[in-house]
Amino acid sequence: MDSYVTGGTIKRLREGRRLTQAQLAGILGVTDKAVSKWETGRGLPDVTLLEPLARALLISVPELLSGEQVVNSNRAANLLRSPLYICPVCGNIIHASGAAAVSCCGVCLPPLEAEEPDEAHRLVRESFDGEYFFSIPHGMRKDHYISFMAYVTTGRCDLVKLYPEGQPEARFYPWGGGYLYWYCNRHGLFREKL
């Protein structure tokens, strides 16, 4: 059975904070022998100690469990590569500007994979009053509809939420090259380069 936290992780993070085993033990209210057992793999911290242990090591519980510390820096820097997520329970639409672990309604969400549109999901593009006007000749019934349209460029993401029995259309200011995404609740995410 895999451990939920490894001794190597605890040791590396403790040493990174410049704490001795005795100092960490004092913070947690355990013995230094307990910390030594954790770090050598002869024992594991009790589940009730995970949150205090993470706090003492200045990381989150998920970081402690994964063994990877998250550094707050902008790694993506290009929204064209950023993922979209949709909750199958409540329909919540989530756009992340970089890699993320996303959950909603207790469900861990995978990033959506965009496909080339088929005839039933083709995009109609027009220019109108200095804006792009997009529509999709698709029915908008309560059980089968286009949920949203999003215009994504290197520096911004404009999203329009659509509803059943409405019109599958949206207007966007032309911010430059990028992609238009649209999501069918039955057939998934589609994308077209602008």
Backbone torsions as a table, in degrees:
resi	resn	phi	psi	omega
1	MET	NA	137.0	179.8
2	ASP	-74.7	144.3	176.2
3	SER	-76.2	150.5	177.7
4	TYR	-82.3	-16.9	173.5
5	VAL	-151.3	140.9	-175.9
6	THR	-99.7	151.9	178.1
7	GLY	-63.6	-36.8	178.4
8	GLY	-61.3	-38.0	178.2
9	THR	-64.6	-47.7	-179.6
10	ILE	-59.9	-46.4	-178.4
11	LYS	-62.7	-46.5	-178.9
12	ARG	-60.8	-44.4	-179.5
13	LEU	-69.7	-38.7	178.1
14	ARG	-62.2	-46.6	-179.8
15	GLU	-66.5	-34.2	176.1
16	GLY	-62.9	-31.3	176.4
17	ARG	-85.7	-3.3	-178.0
18	ARG	59.5	44.2	176.3
19	LEU	-106.7	142.7	171.7
20	THR	-82.0	166.6	176.3
21	GLN	-60.2	-38.9	-179.6
22	ALA	-65.8	-39.6	179.0
23	GLN	-66.1	-43.7	178.0
24	LEU	-64.0	-41.5	178.4
25	ALA	-60.7	-41.5	178.9
26	GLY	-62.7	-40.3	178.4
27	ILE	-63.2	-38.7	-175.2
28	LEU	-89.2	-12.5	-178.6
29	GLY	75.9	32.6	176.5
30	VAL	-124.8	177.1	179.1
31	THR	-86.4	158.8	177.2
32	ASP	-67.8	-23.7	176.1
33	LYS	-67.1	-34.6	177.6
34	ALA	-64.4	-44.9	178.6
35	VAL	-62.5	-40.7	178.1
36	SER	-61.5	-42.2	178.0
37	LYS	-62.9	-40.0	178.9
38	TRP	-61.7	-46.6	-174.3
39	GLU	-70.2	-26.5	179.4
40	THR	-94.8	1.1	176.9
41	GLY	79.5	13.4	178.6
42	ARG	-92.2	2.1	178.6
43	GLY	-168.8	168.3	179.2
44	LEU	-127.8	147.8	175.1
45	PRO	-66.5	145.4	176.1
46	ASP	-60.9	147.5	-178.7
47	VAL	-56.5	-33.7	-179.7
48	THR	-67.8	-14.5	179.6
49	LEU	-93.8	-5.0	-176.6
50	LEU	-62.1	-46.0	-179.3
51	GLU	-66.0	-47.9	176.4
52	PRO	-62.3	-35.9	178.9
53	LEU	-65.6	-45.7	178.0
54	ALA	-61.2	-42.9	179.4
55	ARG	-62.4	-42.1	-179.8
56	ALA	-65.6	-30.8	-179.3
57	LEU	-93.0	3.8	176.9
58	LEU	61.3	41.5	175.3
59	ILE	-138.0	173.0	177.6
60	SER	-87.3	162.4	177.6
61	VAL	-60.5	-44.3	176.7
62	PRO	-59.0	-37.1	177.3
63	GLU	-65.5	-40.8	178.7
64	LEU	-62.2	-44.1	-178.4
65	LEU	-69.6	-35.1	-179.6
66	SER	-83.4	-21.4	-177.5
67	GLY	80.6	6.7	-179.4
68	GLU	-119.9	120.0	178.6
69	GLN	-82.0	133.0	179.8
70	VAL	-89.8	124.6	178.2
71	VAL	-97.8	130.1	-177.4
72	ASN	-77.5	88.3	177.4
73	SER	-144.8	154.9	-179.5
74	ASN	-85.4	101.5	-179.3
75	ARG	-92.2	-28.0	-174.1
76	ALA	-76.2	-58.4	177.1
77	ALA	58.8	-0.7	179.1
78	ASN	-139.9	108.2	-176.8
79	LEU	-64.9	-18.6	178.7
80	LEU	-62.4	-23.4	179.4
81	ARG	-100.1	7.3	-175.8
82	SER	-85.9	145.2	-174.8
83	PRO	-86.7	157.3	172.5
84	LEU	-115.4	145.5	179.3
85	TYR	-131.8	150.8	173.4
86	ILE	-139.4	134.4	-179.0
87	CYS	-80.9	125.3	179.6
88	PRO	-73.2	-13.7	-178.7
89	VAL	-88.0	-54.4	-174.3
90	CYS	-108.5	-10.2	-179.7
91	GLY	82.8	7.4	179.2
92	ASN	-57.7	135.1	179.6
93	ILE	-105.8	127.7	-177.0
94	ILE	-126.8	128.7	175.4
95	HIS	-114.7	125.8	178.6
96	ALA	-110.6	140.7	-179.0
97	SER	-83.5	4.2	177.2
98	GLY	-169.9	-172.4	180.0
99	ALA	-59.2	138.4	-176.9
100	ALA	-152.8	155.9	169.3
101	ALA	-102.2	109.0	-171.7
102	VAL	-114.6	133.1	173.3
103	SER	-138.1	151.0	178.5
104	CYS	-149.5	139.5	179.6
105	CYS	54.7	32.5	179.1
106	GLY	77.4	9.0	-178.8
107	VAL	-111.5	128.8	174.4
108	CYS	-77.6	122.5	-172.9
109	LEU	-97.9	129.3	172.1
110	PRO	-82.2	153.3	176.1
111	PRO	-66.2	146.0	179.2
112	LEU	-72.9	141.7	175.8
113	GLU	-102.4	123.2	-178.4
114	ALA	-83.3	143.0	178.4
115	GLU	-118.7	164.8	172.4
116	GLU	-73.0	139.0	-178.5
117	PRO	-68.8	144.3	172.6
118	ASP	-95.3	-178.0	-176.6
119	GLU	-61.0	-36.3	-178.9
120	ALA	-71.8	-15.8	-176.8
121	HIS	-124.8	26.4	-176.4
122	ARG	-72.0	153.2	-177.1
123	LEU	-100.7	136.3	174.2
124	VAL	-111.3	122.8	-176.6
125	ARG	-115.9	133.6	175.8
126	GLU	-136.5	156.8	172.1
127	SER	-104.2	133.6	-174.4
128	PHE	-145.9	120.3	178.3
129	ASP	50.7	41.9	178.8
130	GLY	75.2	12.3	178.9
131	GLU	-126.4	160.3	171.1
132	TYR	-83.2	137.9	173.4
133	PHE	-121.0	118.0	-178.3
134	PHE	-114.1	139.5	173.5
135	SER	-140.8	159.6	180.0
136	ILE	-131.6	121.9	179.6
137	PRO	-74.7	77.3	-173.8
138	HIS	-135.9	139.4	176.1
139	GLY	-62.8	154.6	-179.2
140	MET	-127.4	58.1	177.4
141	ARG	-81.7	164.5	-178.7
142	LYS	-64.0	-26.6	-178.3
143	ASP	-100.3	-5.1	-178.3
144	HIS	-156.4	108.7	-173.6
145	TYR	-156.7	167.5	172.6
146	ILE	-88.7	121.9	-173.5
147	SER	-83.6	-38.1	179.9
148	PHE	-159.4	163.2	169.9
149	MET	-128.7	139.5	-179.6
150	ALA	-137.2	133.7	176.9
151	TYR	-106.2	115.3	-174.5
152	VAL	-118.2	124.9	175.0
153	THR	-117.7	-175.0	-179.9
154	THR	-64.5	-22.1	-174.8
155	GLY	-122.4	-2.3	-178.9
156	ARG	-156.9	160.2	175.7
157	CYS	-133.3	115.3	176.5
158	ASP	-106.5	124.0	-175.3
159	LEU	-122.2	134.9	176.6
160	VAL	-118.9	120.6	177.4
161	LYS	-80.4	132.8	178.7
162	LEU	-114.4	156.2	-175.1
163	TYR	-130.5	150.2	175.4
164	PRO	-54.5	146.8	179.8
165	GLU	70.9	3.3	172.8
166	GLY	-95.7	-162.9	178.8
167	GLN	-106.2	135.8	177.8
168	PRO	-82.1	73.6	-177.1
169	GLU	-149.6	155.4	179.2
170	ALA	-157.1	155.4	176.1
171	ARG	-115.0	138.7	178.2
172	PHE	-136.8	142.5	172.8
173	TYR	-72.5	136.2	-177.7
174	PRO	-75.1	95.2	-178.2
175	TRP	-83.0	-0.6	-177.8
176	GLY	121.4	-171.4	-178.7
177	GLY	-62.5	154.1	179.5
178	GLY	168.7	-150.7	-179.4
179	TYR	-131.7	148.9	169.2
180	LEU	-107.9	128.9	177.7
181	TYR	-111.9	146.1	170.6
182	TRP	-145.9	148.7	-171.9
183	TYR	-124.2	121.9	174.6
184	CYS	-95.8	129.5	-175.6
185	ASN	-65.1	-14.9	177.6
186	ARG	-105.1	-32.3	-171.6
187	HIS	-112.1	-3.1	173.6
188	GLY	95.3	-161.6	-172.6
189	LEU	-92.4	136.5	176.4
190	PHE	-121.7	155.2	-177.2
191	ARG	-145.5	142.6	175.2
192	GLU	-138.3	134.6	178.6
193	LYS	-73.8	138.1	178.6
194	LEU	-103.3	NA	NA
